[in-house]
């Protein structure tokens, strides 16, 4: 997955000129991998009950994680993952795996689920992107055993706006409450010390006060998205390192007063 990202960086560099993207990835010398599992409603109920049981027994380490997971599910029944931009260079994802419960084991006091793989009930990956030009949401299809690559904000910045970062979310099929989804993700990022120069970056992306890429957009969904996605202009400044940019981005999304801290 890392090699795939490097190959794409070389292709993009050749198309836009220079070798900034590939060089930024090579200088990083690392990538961050994560297995992301989106719980079904049944998952959430069982995890919440298990969390309560563990708390009564004095096992407190699981409570914050599970409480946060269940809270995010309850606050937006239509989305597994809220609208956001990735802030690295590329995000490489495997085609998602969908799971449904096949049995409920009750031999233990807490109970546990057995799962079996199933095809996507909608024929989509449940990944969706918002196109601000067409003011439309597009749902992403991908064949099994394929990879999906998303452009992050760092690639947008390094390429001076020639590559555009992708606003996306993960939706929950409303008629399949017991469906779970998981995917393996590799985040390709520049080195933490990488310095961003925005002196010749398109002004509309760094100086707009009304949010990234949403000027003169009266679409209702875009207004809702603006409420939960901090504009790039509030997170990026000239001379900022990637470490500073990632820290500020995470703070404005999920910090104590972040736009998505309670979602």
MITORTOR-427890 format. One record per residue (C-alpha): residue in one letter; x, y, z. Coordinates in pm, whole numbers, plus 32768, in hexadecimal, padded with zeros to 4 digits. Example, Ala and Ser with C-alpha at 12.3 -4.5 7.8 and 13.67 -1.06 7.14 Angstrom:
BEGIN
a84CE7E3E830C;s85577F9682CA;
This chain:
BEGIN
x800080008000;x812580E88043;x81BD80917EEF;x807080D97E4A;x806E82327EE8;x81D282747E75;x8179820B7D12;x805182F97D12;x812F84117D97;x822183DD7C76;x810283E67B7B;x807785257C14;x81CF85C97C21;x8201857E7AB0;x80AD86127A5B;x80D387537B26;x824C877D7B11;x835B874F7C18;x838786337D0F;x82FF86CE7E4E;x81F885C67E9D;x82D884957E78;x83F785427F2A;x831485A2804B;x82AC84378076;x841183B78060;x848884B48161;x837A84418250;x840782DB825F;x82C98265830B;x8155822C82E2;x803781FC83D4;x7F5B80C983AF;x7E0D80908457;x7CF97F8C844C;x7BB2804C845F;x7A7A7F9284CB;x7927803E84C2;x78377F9A85B5;x76D17F38856B;x75B87FA28655;x75C07E4786EC;x77387E69871E;x77067FB287D0;x75FF7F2588BC;x76D97DFC891D;x780F7ED38948;x77517FC98A1F;x76CF7EB08AFB;x782B7E198B12;x78B67F6C8B6F;x77BB7F8C8C8B;x780E7E2C8D04;x79857E708CF8;x79547FB48DB4;x789A7F028ECA;x79B87E0B8EE4;x7AB37F268F01;x7B3A7F078D9D;x7B4280718D33;x7C35806D8C0E;x7B2A80138B0B;x7A26810F8B74;x7AA1824E8AC8;x7AD781A08978;x798E80E88974;x78CB820E89FC;x795682ED88EB;x790981EC87DF;x77A181C1884A;x777183378871;x77E4837F8710;x76F48278868B;x75CF8306874B;x7608846E86DD;x75ED842B8568;x753282F18505;x757783268392;x76F2834183A0;x77FE825B8426;x7904836B83EE;x78B884DF83E0;x791D85BE82BB;x7A8F861A82C0;x7BCE864781F9;x7CFA85688235;x7E2786438281;x7F41856681FC;x7FB5853B8095;x7EFD83FE802E;x7E19830E80E5;x7E2581AD8057;x7D0180CC80B7;x7CA47F66806E;x7B4B7F257FE0;x7A6B7F058113;x79FE7DBF81AF;x78947DA58221;x78297CC3833E;x76DC7C4A83C5;x76977B888507;x766A7A1384D0;x763179AD863A;x76307A30879D;x76F479678899;x766E798989FA;x774F78938AAD;x77F979B18B62;x774C7AB68C38;x77997BC58B3A;x77487B0889FC;x77FE7B2588B1;x77AE7B328740;x78187A538621;x78437B0584D6;x78427AA1836B;x78B07B638239;x77A97BE18147;x77A47CB28009;x774F7E21801F;x75D37E34803B;x75CF7F767F71;x76D67F1C7E6D;x77A880407EEA;x78CD80617FD9;x7803814D80BA;x7918824D8080;x7886838E7FF5;x792484D07F77;x7897862D7F51;x78DB86EC7E10;x78BF88617E63;x78B188C07CF2;x778987E17CA2;x76FC88037E02;x76BE868E7E08;x771D855E7ED3;x77B384397E15;x77C982DB7EA5;x790482197E56;x78FE80C27DB6;x7A2D7FDC7DC2;x7A547E707D5C;x7AC67D777E67;x7C3D7D5E7EA4;x7C767EBA7E17;x7D067FF17EBA;x7C74814C7EE2;x7D5A827B7EF7;x7CEA83CB7F7D;x7DA585127F59;x7DEE85C280A3;x7E1E873080F5;x7F9A87148101;x7F9D86A57F95;x7EB887CA7F46;x7FA888BB7FF0;x80EB88257F66;x806188207E02;x7FEE898B7E23;x7E8689287DEC;x7EC088557CB4;x7E4787277D77;x7D0A875E7E3C;x7CC986BC7F8B;x7B8E85E97FA4;x7A72863D8091;x79DC84F080F8;x7915842B81F8;x78A482C5822F;x772E828D8232;x7668817D82E1;x756680C38209;x7422811982BC;x73727FCD827F;x748F7EF282FE;x74B47F408470;x757E7E0684BC;x767E7E4383AD;x77E87E8A8410;x78FA7F0D832E;x7A737F028345;x7B9A7F66826E;x7D127F7C8292;x7D9E80D8825B;x7EFF815A8225;x7F3382D08255;x805883538188;x80D58497821E;x81FB858481F5;x830B859282FE;x829D863D843F;x83A3874983FA;x832587908299;x82E98908827A;x81C2898781B3;x81E98ABC80DB;x80A48B608074;x81328C997FD0;x80C58C247E75;x7FA88B487EE4;x7E568BA27E47;x7DCA8CBD7F18;x7C698C337F1A;x7CDA8B087FE9;x7D9C8BBF80F8;x7CF48D118117;x7B838CBD8109;x7AC28CFB8248;x79988C2481EF;x7A3A8ACF81DA;x7B078A0880E6;x7A7889EA7F87;x79198A617FE3;x790C8BC57F5E;x77B58C2D7EDB;x772F8AD27F1B;x75C98AE97F92;x759889717F9F;x74FE890680EA;x75EE87E48119;x771D88C380E5;x76A189AA81F9;x767D888382E2;x77DA880C8287;x786D896582C9;x77EC894E842D;x78BC88178476;x79EE883D8392;x7AE5894A8401;x7B5A8A1B82D6;x7CBD89EC825F;x7CFD8B60828D;x7CD08B358406;x7DC78A128419;x7EDE8A708328;x7FDE8B85832F;x811D8BC7826C;x82508B1B8300;x81848A2283C9;x821688C483E7;x81468791839E;x815287398510;x80BE888D8568;x7FBA88738453;x7F4B871684BD;x7F388781862A;x7E6688B585D8;x7D8587ED84EF;x7D4686DF85F3;x7D0087E986F9;x7BFF889F8624;x7B4E875E85C4;x7B58869A8708;x7BE98773881E;x7B2587E4894E;x7A7388F28883;x7AA288488731;x798C884A862F;x796586D08645;x79CA869887AE;x786A86368816;x780D856F86E0;
